[in-house]
C-alpha cells in the first residue's frame, strides 16, 4: 500500500500582501527550507485547465529571477521528455532556455556555463 505525501507551503506577507518569506516542507523527503520564489502549477482535471500561483519575496533579485526562470525552463523540458518521450520538441525547449540564458546574460553564447555576465 502506498503512502500519502504532504507538501506544505507557508507564505508570510507584509501589510500590502507582498511575500516576505516563503517556506516549504516535504516531510517524506526531509525538506524544511526557505525559498525566495515559487512557481506552482496544477492541472484541474474537472475543468481541464491549469491553475497557478507565482510568488517571489522582496529579497529576490532580478539576477536570481533570471537564473530561476532559466532553470525552470530546462526543468520543464526534462519533465516533458520523461512524460512523453518526445525528444525533439524537448530539445527545442532546451534551445529556447539557452537563448533565454544568453539574452539575459546568465549563459555564454558558446556553451551552457552560467555566470556569463
N, C-alpha and C positions, 0 to 999 in steps of 0.2 A: 504494500500500500504506500502511496506517495505521501509527501509531507506538504503542508501549506507553508508558503513563504511570505513573509510580511516585509514590505519596504515602506519605510516611514519618512516623510519629508516634513520638516518644520521650518517655516519662514517667519523671521522676525522683521517687522517693518517699523518705519518711523511714523510720525504723526500724519504724514502725507501718503502713507501706504507704500512707500518706496522700500524695497527689501534692503535690510541692513545686514542680515545674516541668514544663510541657508545651511541647514544641517540635514544629512540623510543617514539613515540607518538601514542596514540589511542584516538582520540577526543571524541567519543561517550562514552568511558569508563572513561574519565577524566585522562588518563595516559600521563605523560610527564616526562620521567625518564632516567637517565644514566644507562648504563649496562657495564659489563666487558666482556661479551661474548654473542654470539647468534648462534643458530643452526637453519637455515631457510631451510625448505624442502617444495617443491611444486610439485604437480603431474601434469605433462604436459599431458593433455587429448588427444592431437593430436598425440604426439609421444609415449604415454603410457609409460612414463619413469619419474623418479624422477630427479628433478634439485635441487641443494642445494648450500648454502653458509654457511660456518663455519668460524666465526671470533672471535677473542679474543684480548683484549688490552694488552699492555705491563705490566699493573698493575696486571693482573690476575695471582694469584699464583697457583702453582701445587696443593696445598691442595684445593683451591677454584675450580679448574678444576675437581678434583675428586668428590667433592660434586655436582657440576653442572652435570656431567655425571650420577652419581648415581640417582639424582632426575629426570633427563631426561629419564632414563631407566624406572623408576617407572611411570612416566607420560605417556610414550608411552604405557605401559601395560594397564593403566587405559583408555586411549583413544581408544585403540584397542578393549577393552572389551565393552565399550559403543557403539562402531560402529558395532561390530559383535556378541556380546553376547557369545563369545567363552571363557568361564571362565577358562577351564583347561590350554589352551596354555598361557593365560594371567597370571595365577598363576605360570607357568613355567618361564615366563618372569620376574616376581617379584622375583622368586627364584634366577634367574641369577643376577638380580640387587643386591640382598642381598649378593650373592657370590662376586660380584664386590666390594661392600662396605667392606666386610671382607678382601678381598685381598689387597685393597688399605688402609686398617686400618682406615676407617672412620665409620665403623659399627662393633659392637662387635659380635662375633660368636653366642652368646646366644640370641640376640634379635635385634630389629631394632633401638636401641638407637645409635645416631650418636656421634661422638667425641670419638671413642674408642682408639685413639692414646695414 
